[in-house]
Amino acid sequence: MADVTIEIIKNGPYIVKGEVELKDADGNSYPVEKRMALCRCGASTEKPFCDGTHSKIGFQEAEHAVPDSSEG
């Protein structure tokens, strides 16, 4: 199994560490990186990557996952 971790930065991006393949919705691959920051706020101009916009717009994360959410 690959040695990959995903760290959630409070009110910021997901930090993915480890070599993973990232594909967009059309199946196009991005270059494999050992570390990447993925946007959670939806406002990055570099999607799917974080460009720091979350701090400019005051992005507030949900405090905890909601297991019984209708979105799951």
JOUR-V735758 format. One record per backbone hydrogen bond with DSSP energy under -0.5 kcal/mol. NH is the residue of the N-H (numbers start at 0). CO is the residue of the C=O. Records with the same first field share a line. If there is no record, write none. Layout:
NH->CO, CO
This chain:
3->1
4->16
6->14
8->6, 12
11->8
13->37
14->6, 12
15->13, 35
16->4, 14
17->33
19->17, 32
21->19
23->27
26->23
29->21
32->19
35->15
37->13, 35
38->47
46->43
48->45
49->36
54->51
55->51, 52
56->52
57->53
58->53
66->64
68->65
71->68
